[in-house]
Amino acid sequence: MASPAAAQDFPALTGRVVDAAEILPADAEDRLTAQLETLETQTQAQFVIATVPTLEGYAIEDYGYRLGREWAIGDAERNDGVILLVAPVEREVRIEVGYGLEGVLTDALSKIIIENDILPEFRRGEYASGIEAGAQAIVIQLGLPEEEALARARAASEQSELEPSQIVFIVVMFVLVTLFPILFFLVPFVIFLVFFPRRYKKWKKEGGKGSIFVGGSSRSYGGFSSGGSSFSGGGGSFGGGGASGSW
């Protein structure tokens, strides 16, 4: 992994879509650019999509955080920037969220968008479709009224986290389901040996027909086109919020 002190070469911020990895066809890039420009006009939130040819040995979380600060996406006071970062060579993707949007675009919700909207398309080699699906999900969330957006974000967080009592219940049920078949056969057999040892010896000598199986079961529970030059960040800052995924 690259040294944190090593110089890092980031792509130039040339527009709302920076396809440095060259994985987006022109029509998809145009659609995305228009969508992100409309979002900024309506909500003031600044959303940039970036594809990079390499992460230069950095973890995508580190690269995304540094890229967000380098480009300063979002307003300096609101810190309302978002970057959808795709590294096709490393097969990794990240949603990097500015400080000001961490309440409505939480780590949990970002993860859900990656898992449900982006990765299924990426696994089929459909990069443009995955990026457009992920961008659409983010745009919808950021375009909601604040109370509704916060409620959806809270619901996503609750969905991704099990309460301690739920974990205990799952563990107890797993143990019971696993041990019950063993105890069902083993306990009667032990009782038979303890209280009727002579009969067992006699049965064994006679080569008694049938057998007693003792075993368990194992289960798995599971604003411009990228060709423009007048687009720039607004001084926004990032603190590492967001989520990552790989395919």
Secondary structure, DSSP 8 states (H G I E B T S, - for coil): ---TTS--------SSEEETT--S-HHHHHHHHHHHHHHHHHH--EEEEEE-S--TT--HHHHHHHHHHHHT-SBTTT--EEEEEEETTTTEEEEEEEGGGTTTS-HHHHHHHIIIIIHHHHTTT-HHHHHHHHHHHHHHHHHS-HHHHHHHHHHHHHHH---HHHHHHHHHHHHHHHHHHHHHHHHHHHHHHHH-HHHHHHHHHTT-SS---------------TT-S----BB--EEEEEEEEE-
